[in-house]
Amino acid sequence: MKTIINGKLYNTATMTTLCERNVYINGTYAGDSSIRVTKSGNYAFVVTSNGQDLYRQSRIEAISKNQIARIIDGWRLDDDEVTALANHGLLVDA
């Protein structure tokens, strides 16, 4: 998926995924949500849909580093995701 936001190309094929969660609607897989970073260091919130939920639309939203903590609040992260987020200065120990 590719989107131009403020004159910048966001291409999910070339972005690095920092963390991701699967989304289920009524027990059926409907897509995923992820935090990704472009090669030039821009962050994005990426939502994909497989068409199982009529209200869920695939999209890419440019976000700032400060917005990431709010977006992923409550997500369960594996060790690789914690490391990736920490390497970008997005997580600190409590």
Secondary structure, DSSP 8 states (H G I E B T S, - for coil): -EEEETTEEEETTTSEEEEEEEEEETTEEEEEEEEEE-TTS-EEEEEEE-SSSTT---EEEEE-HHHHHHHHTT----HHHHHHHHHTT-----
